[in-house]
Amino acid sequence: NSVVKNRFVAEFQKVISLIFHYHYLWDKTDEKKRNGAAIDEHLAIIDALEARDEAAALAATRRHLKTSKTTLLSSLRYHDLV
């Protein structure tokens, strides 16, 4: 990424770092189940994008963000960070 002189890439890298940091903190209980659900949610987003179905892509993204938020908040409570 240091080779690419692009603001989008630089900002996206910051987001990726944040996501990896918080995933590291998450409770590992049911991790395989959560990862499977995340994969399914990501595939639903990709399928909607490939179909050029904006409404479905937005709905799938909202579902994924809701799931992610719930999991993150639950895990942060586990670590007494909330």
N, C-alpha and C positions, 0 to 999 in steps of 0.2 A: 504493500500500500504506500510505502514511502516514495516509490517511483512515480506514482500517479499524482499529478498536481491538480487535484480536483476537489473543490470544497465538499461536494456531495459525498465522495468517497471518505474524506476525512471525518465528516460529521457522522456518516453511517458507521464508521469504525468505532466511534465513541459509544453509539447505541449498542453495538454488538458487545463491546467491553462491559457495559452496564448489565446487559442481559446475562452474560456469562458469570459476572460477579454474583448476581442474585441467585442464579441457578445453583451456584456452589453452596450458598447458604441454605437452600431448601432442604427440608426434611426428606430423607431418602426412602421413607416408608411409601410403598405403592409407586415408586419411581417408574417402574416398567409400565404400569397401567397408565400413568400420567403421560409418559413419552408416547405410548401408543395412541392415546387420545389426541395429543398435540400433532402427531403425524397425520391422523385422520382429518383434523381441522385444517392443517396446512394444505393437504391434498384437495379439500373442498374449495379452498380459496383458489388454488391453481386451476382446478377444473372450471370454476366460474370465470376466471380470467381468460382461459383458453376459449371458452364459449362466448366470450365478450358479453357476458351477462353482468352488467354493473350492479344491479340490485342484489343478485345472488352473491357476488363477490363482497359487497359491503356487509351483507347479512352474515356471511361466513367469517369475515374479519371481526365483526362485532362479537360473534359467539366466541371466537378464539380469545379476543382481548378480555372478555368477561371471565372465561375459564382461567386465563393466565392471572388475572387480578385476584380471583378467589384463591388460587393456589399460592400466589406470592404472599398475600396477607395471612393466610393460614400458616405458612412456613415461618414468616417473620414473628408471629405470635409464639411459635415453637421456640424461637431463639430469643424471646423477650425483647424484640426490637421495635414492637409497636406499643 
